Amino acid sequence: MALVGGSHHGPEARTSTSLRVGVVQPLLTDLYQITMAYAYWKSGKHDDEAVFDLFFRKNPFQGEFTVFAGLEDCIRFLQTFRYSTSDIEYLKSILPASVEPEYYDYLSSLTAEKVKLYAVPEGTVVFPRVPLIRVEGPLAVLQLFETTLLNLVNYASLVTTNAARFRLAAGSNISLLEFGLRRAQGPDGGLSASKYTYLGGFDGTSNVLAGKLFNIPLKGTHAHAFIMSFSCLEDCKLRKLKAVGGEEVDFLALCCKWRKELTGLFKTIEDEASSGELAAFISYAVSFPQNFLALIDTYDVLRSGLLNFSAVAMALNDLGYRAVGVRIDSGDLAYLSSCAFNIFDELANKYNQEWFRTLTIVASNDINEETIVSLNEQGHKINSFGIGTHLVTCQKQPALGCVYKLVEIKNLSCIKLSLDIQKVTIPGKKACYRLYGHQVVQRSSVMKSAEVAESGIGDVAEQGAGAAATGRRVWSCILPMALQENLEGPGERARLTSEPRGSSSSFRRVVWRRGCCYACESTANVHASEKGNLCQGQPASPPDANNSTASSRGGAFLSRTHSEPIEAIGASLSGESDEMPGVVTRPWVQPRAAQRLQIARELPTLDAIRNRVKESLKTLRPDIKRTLNPTPYKVSVSDHLYMFMHELWLQNAPIGELS
């Protein structure tokens, strides 16, 4: 399959369909989650209302940002969460005989129906200690979610971030292709890598199954084995090729004619070039005349590969076809790519073939982020990178380190203490705000207690950054141009008090409550027939308009209480909100308990999330995104939360006796 000739069915067909339907199930967890759930159940604590935060403590790859990914898989896990009969039978066989039989009945009845999930929109740039996901619900159920949610978010966010860093290093004009399936950690790792590297900014993959499942553009060339399987021109059984709109021509003879003519330009002897390589190129070109891209480093790039490719490319041109380009998989990539470009430039001038200057030069060979930076410094003519091992295995940092911590139980905040300051948790439900400066550039993030945040977000602007999340109090004055609330719940939209020019006024939210995932989007994407019920059942009552506030422009209504998201959006159960034209209101509807829990709206496509990654990265200053010694991005807590956290710290820390 040709590198630039891979096909797909268009953006409308490219969905982020979950790839783990058969693997992601309740038993994809650690044993101690199930034993803890039993202890909760036996102690009568299993239905206690709890709140867990999912977050990470340090940005990967020695950088200052991370891209959040994996939310869709989390939503689909909640949708299908149910222990099967075979699951229960297996648990009976491995758990101690002392486990009461009623516990298994309890497990059989569990679903995610009583769970509320808040999340940062997938594809958003995120930072340490800020919750990516907050889940609220029965303690035992949330405990059973821990391992699975971490598994779904950790690698997805890590490899998406890695891909985004490769994109930043390469620039926007370079094509990036994922070639890592053979080096990935197993089949699921390979599929996940293909999906999330595309989300992070790559342009295509060689993974055919990923292309089928996610409709990612497929790209590919051929291997050295194909070249090596031909030893001489007699091995070339495909001699003829039909010209565009014409008759068949002896293509092998035409290629040999061109190679003889071009030896002077290459300042080499014709016999120096490999005839087996030429036979391989001819055979591949006859097979794919419109998508001919050749691997030219099997023997010698300058004395053989370039000459043989150019001969076949000129012969194809005579018949009305145009070659695509070359791939270099070894050697001095900067030097060899420049030599290839210079040859193509000379051919363009000598034979008046301008398209030769636009031939693709692909480089592979164990490329990492530092390699691309070095090539940029040297100067090169590469316009496409094929990247595998360092991309999909994240060799620079193999794990993100997301954690899932209890922050509230029965409406009481709780804290985890440690001698390692980074492992001290920030207690309670939190609202996080991003402070924007001029030209939609993020300045910092501030977390507040959710209860304090009910009074509004204006005081964040007055307060600026209060204190480091777990460190000493460092005061600074920040006068933001805009504020955005980071964590969204059912029916909510990220709030901007004053939307700066160029900021996005429409988000797609993926949220979960009472067995439903639902989103809100503009009427341009919704047919009139879809404005009714989204799940089976009867619509819930609309919220009291007096208990809601509207976002400044084009957003859904927001609940004043962050822990109690509204169950319907807007002023009516169908149609547009009077106060916010262009936004369709969406009722939340109770699904039928006996059926699989419903997803009320289509989840965002990969392209939609991919675009969010691109736009979110634009809000960061260049010095925060640079590869070497990036400027730290500031994440702070409000003074109120800082004081509360340390008060709780003192209440829970044991007092030692001096002796």
C-alpha angles and dihedrals in degrees: 000000000000121000096236097024100069112126137213135175098255134267093291090066097043106100131167093235111178111261097198104062093129098039104040104076136127093277091059088095143089119279093238091063089063094044091048089050089054091051089050090049094047090048092050092243098110094101096044110127108251139177125209128187123209111205143132130238104215136026115247130243093028088287136129102235142049131197115227115228139155098063095123091056089050091053092049090049090056090047094055099033106135132122111238126217090256090050091055093047091051092049090051089055096052105034120081118274088242091073107108116244091232089067090066090051087053092051091048090057097051123115134153091254095113094045126105118199127194120187145172107250110270112259094033122134108248138184140215121292094007109119112251091187131015119193126192127189145080112354098232094048093050090048090055089054097057104090095038096049091048091049091051095048105035102065095030092056093041097053092040089054090047091052091048090052091051088051092051091048094048097042130228097286097059121089113232119201127188112226099163107111095106091051098042124111098260133312096299091047089052094051092044091050093052092049098046098039087057089050089050094056110282116138102218149342139229090219106110096193090052088051090054097044099041102019091237112165110265120226133177147138126194136280133251088254090069091056094044093052089071117069103171143001090268088069089065104097094170104076103151132066128181114237119233104275091353146076133294116283132196093257096180092057091047091053092049090051091053094046090054091050095048098051090088092055091049092045091227140112116261093229090056091071117081113257090198089057090050090050090052092049091049092050092049093046092051088050094047108018094163096044105041112155116156134205102227106182101075092107112357127339098207102034099038120001100055094043094050092045093049092050092052092043092053091047090051089050090055088058095048100264130116125215118230103218148265139290125216116199103175145023131041099342096190093050097041093047090052091049091050092050092049091052091049090048091053091049090050091053098042097046099028093242105143093179089071088074090060097053113133117249110198122192126196132155113125095316120185135177093271090051091057092048090050093048089051090053092048094047120242142180098226114132099176134039125202106204128184129144102036091043104049098033093043089220092181090062119001098196137034097209102225114177133198113217136181108239103166137024124185090349092306119117116234134194136205112219128205141167084235102077092207090062095057108108127224106239131231136009110318138199115212124204129193117216115216128200129194120325093019093291117155115238103180145317127250127196123207133180108269091233092055090045090062089080090064139271101262093097090061088068091051093045101043115183110353109183141336111272095252104356138075124311111269114179124209135163117238122177102191124202089213142003127215127192108227107200117064130196135191110320093357131129128204104265124231115187090199116008111218121222112281096020119132114263096187128057132178109225126202109199138154134217133153093351097314133106112198141171138195124220140161121287090246088078097042128080118220090243090061096058093090130070117340098192131034114270136046124316120254121243115273118251123258107269089219090064095055137071127206124230116244097258137009098338137124123260115274130218113238090221110065092203093053108055116192118258097219130034126231133353099305139030095245137019128028128326112253092222095045112039114201096032117106117216116232124203120217110229129193110243123222107274095220094057132068109281114266134246104213099200135022112272117242117281120245089252092055092051091043090055090049089055090053094047093044092053089053089065092064122087115247092244090059091052099044119117100230120056098338119200110261115252110228120236113180141170125229118259090250092054091044092054093044092049093052092044089054088045091057092046092056103035114097115240112236125212118237113227 
